[in-house]
Amino acid sequence: MQGSVDARSRSRQRVEGQREHLVGQRPPPPTRRCLCHHPAVVEEWADLRVMVDDIVRAGAAEEYWWSDPDMRALLHGLASDDPQSVTMGLSYLWGPFIECPNVFRPTVPAVRYVLALLGRQAGDDTKIRSPHGRLRPLRGHLLTWLGYVADEVGDVRVREFVELAGFSPLESPTSAWHAVRELRPQMYDAAAAFLDDPHPGVRLEAIAAAVVLVRVPELAVHRPHIAATARAFLDACTDPVRKRWAVEAFHEMGSAYVADQPVPTQPASDRIH
């Protein structure tokens, strides 16, 4: 598909530009957060390496996806204790996995990798600046990315894809869209784990990601809890920017809110007018 090829070119240009802005050189070798040789630590790092390998293999098999030669090192950098490596890894994470309206196959193992990283982020207060200029702990940035991915495979995006391509990305049972959608319950659990995080920026990103995820019928049961959490955050928040985002989240959880409904796969009945 020509659109996929164009998306791949734009993604490559953006990622290369971000990396040159950061350091203008190859990423440094990632360093471990802990030099401990405890079996649990060794097993954790082995699991993370397997996940990165899965991303690399999925990228090699994706026809319309540009594989960065430094991809493995960049992704491993997200798990390091070196701020520069983490920053470069975060910049790469925002690059090639989704280029609207395309959702590429490596996005699936990338979501699993981010979920694993979030599982080891509690209590880490090291501040990282995102490609968008936000300074907060890495777990906040990872939650932002999860919310973005969840939104990009939602029903609204499916309809936009149909408008552009003339067919639904859900028609194929092996579509990456299906695989990412199947991970939404785990994505919600990851976001919910940080709803009481001590850092307000992280709490807000957890709420924002959860708001996106509870749009789907199978997670709609959590909407009252997310609404209450957004309300509590709004009442306690004094920062005007965060307060505005909390207001938007709370309003989406209001009584008039309707969860996403299953989207027809036939283009004729799936048009936006």
Solvent accessible surface area in square Angstrom, and as a share of the most:
residue,aa,sasa,rsa
1,M,97,0.43
2,Q,123,0.55
3,G,35,0.34
4,S,8,0.05
5,V,48,0.28
6,D,56,0.29
7,A,1,0.00
8,R,79,0.29
9,S,51,0.33
10,R,117,0.43
11,S,3,0.02
12,R,111,0.41
13,Q,121,0.54
14,R,87,0.32
15,V,3,0.02
16,E,62,0.28
17,G,37,0.36
18,Q,41,0.18
19,R,40,0.15
20,E,123,0.55
21,H,158,0.71
22,L,63,0.31
23,V,44,0.25
24,G,55,0.53
25,Q,106,0.47
26,R,169,0.62
27,P,18,0.11
28,P,38,0.24
29,P,112,0.70
30,P,48,0.30
31,T,68,0.40
32,R,85,0.31
33,R,77,0.28
34,C,59,0.35
35,L,153,0.76
36,C,53,0.32
37,H,154,0.69
38,H,102,0.46
39,P,102,0.64
40,A,60,0.46
41,V,34,0.19
42,V,64,0.37
43,E,110,0.49
44,E,63,0.28
45,W,13,0.05
46,A,35,0.27
47,D,69,0.36
48,L,4,0.02
49,R,96,0.35
50,V,84,0.48
51,M,51,0.23
52,V,0,0.00
53,D,43,0.22
54,D,52,0.27
55,I,0,0.00
56,V,29,0.17
57,R,144,0.53
58,A,22,0.17
59,G,2,0.02
60,A,85,0.66
61,A,80,0.62
62,E,28,0.12
63,E,127,0.57
64,Y,58,0.22
65,W,12,0.04
66,W,31,0.11
67,S,51,0.33
68,D,4,0.02
69,P,113,0.71
70,D,13,0.07
71,M,4,0.02
72,R,105,0.38
73,A,35,0.27
74,L,3,0.01
75,L,0,0.00
76,H,25,0.11
77,G,1,0.01
78,L,0,0.00
79,A,1,0.01
80,S,0,0.00
81,D,70,0.36
82,D,41,0.21
83,P,72,0.45
84,Q,65,0.29
85,S,3,0.02
86,V,5,0.03
87,T,25,0.14
88,M,3,0.01
89,G,0,0.00
90,L,0,0.00
91,S,6,0.04
92,Y,3,0.01
93,L,1,0.01
94,W,39,0.14
95,G,0,0.00
96,P,2,0.01
97,F,2,0.01
98,I,9,0.05
99,E,21,0.09
100,C,63,0.38
101,P,29,0.18
102,N,12,0.06
103,V,14,0.08
104,F,9,0.04
105,R,111,0.41
106,P,0,0.00
107,T,0,0.00
108,V,14,0.08
109,P,13,0.08
110,A,0,0.00
111,V,0,0.00
112,R,116,0.42
113,Y,1,0.00
114,V,0,0.00
115,L,32,0.16
116,A,30,0.23
117,L,0,0.00
118,L,5,0.02
119,G,70,0.67
120,R,47,0.17
121,Q,0,0.00
122,A,85,0.66
123,G,69,0.67
124,D,32,0.17
125,D,88,0.45
126,T,68,0.39
127,K,93,0.39
128,I,7,0.04
129,R,127,0.46
130,S,9,0.06
131,P,49,0.31
132,H,116,0.52
133,G,38,0.36
134,R,92,0.33
135,L,92,0.46
136,R,22,0.08
137,P,0,0.00
138,L,5,0.03
139,R,0,0.00
140,G,0,0.00
141,H,4,0.02
142,L,0,0.00
143,L,0,0.00
144,T,30,0.17
145,W,2,0.01
146,L,1,0.00
147,G,8,0.08
148,Y,72,0.28
149,V,0,0.00
150,A,3,0.03
151,D,35,0.18
152,E,12,0.05
153,V,0,0.00
154,G,10,0.10
155,D,8,0.04
156,V,75,0.43
157,R,64,0.23
158,V,0,0.00
159,R,76,0.28
160,E,52,0.23
161,F,14,0.06
162,V,0,0.00
163,E,69,0.31
164,L,129,0.64
165,A,34,0.27
166,G,35,0.33
167,F,80,0.33
168,S,1,0.01
169,P,10,0.06
170,L,20,0.10
171,E,87,0.39
172,S,51,0.33
173,P,118,0.74
174,T,96,0.56
175,S,14,0.09
176,A,9,0.07
177,W,11,0.04
178,H,57,0.25
179,A,32,0.24
180,V,0,0.00
181,R,37,0.14
182,E,130,0.58
183,L,13,0.06
184,R,16,0.06
185,P,56,0.35
186,Q,84,0.38
187,M,0,0.00
188,Y,8,0.03
189,D,91,0.47
190,A,17,0.13
191,A,0,0.00
192,A,32,0.25
193,A,78,0.61
194,F,15,0.06
195,L,9,0.04
196,D,132,0.68
197,D,12,0.06
198,P,115,0.72
199,H,31,0.14
200,P,48,0.30
201,G,0,0.00
202,V,0,0.00
203,R,62,0.23
204,L,11,0.05
205,E,15,0.07
206,A,0,0.00
207,I,1,0.01
208,A,38,0.30
209,A,2,0.02
210,A,0,0.00
211,V,6,0.04
212,V,24,0.14
213,L,1,0.00
214,V,0,0.00
215,R,63,0.23
216,V,6,0.03
217,P,68,0.43
218,E,102,0.46
219,L,11,0.05
220,A,23,0.18
221,V,114,0.66
222,H,60,0.27
223,R,61,0.22
224,P,95,0.60
225,H,102,0.46
226,I,0,0.00
227,A,17,0.13
228,A,61,0.47
229,T,21,0.12
230,A,0,0.00
231,R,95,0.35
232,A,61,0.47
233,F,13,0.06
234,L,14,0.07
235,D,98,0.51
236,A,78,0.61
237,C,19,0.11
238,T,130,0.76
239,D,54,0.28
240,P,103,0.65
241,V,81,0.46
242,R,59,0.22
243,K,77,0.33
244,R,124,0.45
245,W,108,0.38
246,A,0,0.00
247,V,51,0.29
248,E,89,0.40
249,A,11,0.09
250,F,53,0.22
251,H,129,0.58
252,E,48,0.22
253,M,16,0.07
254,G,31,0.30
255,S,128,0.83
256,A,95,0.74
257,Y,36,0.14
258,V,111,0.64
259,A,11,0.09
260,D,28,0.15
261,Q,109,0.49
262,P,113,0.71
263,V,16,0.09
264,P,67,0.42
265,T,54,0.31
266,Q,117,0.52
267,P,30,0.19
268,A,95,0.74
269,S,74,0.48
270,D,4,0.02
271,R,102,0.37
272,I,86,0.44
273,H,208,0.93
